[in-house]
């Protein structure tokens, strides 16, 4: 899927999210340098959330989602779904430290499944519709906003 330059920085961030999502899921193969024990995966997830995911959600919500919502009802509807998933992921991740050792692997899997589903929805559906719907001048403006936000 070819991305408009305005979406490339966000798409690149999705790679780390997909790796984390897969790491958290049941049956994930060991990845070199990545945690394998549930407690270590918990620590990794909390650090990933703090260091990357919170900022990523903010960038999406203040730039891409805002542009989409202002453009069309179809994009606004997809934005509503994606925003709800952001809030659900935040709640699931913030609740992880309260999980006991017996339920932690299932809670991590739940986060991993939703995170993967969310990223794939953004990439395969939302970004595709956004690129097709927004005129080039709006995509150019979006690119400036994304780059400014990342600076």
NORFEN-V940630 format. One record per pair of residues at least 12 apart in sequence whose ideal C-beta (glycine too) atoms are under 7 Angstrom apart, sorted by the first residue. I is the first residue (numbers start at 1). J is the second residue. Records with the same first field share a line. If there is no record, write none. Layout:
I: J, J
This chain:
1: 123, 128
3: 127
4: 131, 139
5: 143
6: 139, 142, 143, 146
7: 127
9: 146, 150
10: 59, 60, 64, 146
11: 123
13: 56
14: 119, 123
16: 52
17: 115, 119
18: 116, 119
20: 45, 48, 115
21: 112, 115, 116, 119
22: 112, 116
23: 41, 112
24: 41, 45, 108, 109, 111, 112
25: 109, 112, 113
26: 105, 109
38: 104, 105, 108
41: 108
42: 96, 104, 108
45: 93, 96, 108, 111
46: 96
49: 93
57: 86
59: 146, 149, 150
61: 83
62: 149
63: 142, 145, 146, 149
64: 142
65: 79, 82, 83
67: 134, 138, 142
68: 130
71: 133, 134
72: 133
74: 129
75: 129, 130, 133
78: 125, 126, 129
82: 121, 122, 126
85: 114, 118
88: 114
89: 111, 114, 115, 118
92: 110, 111, 114
93: 111
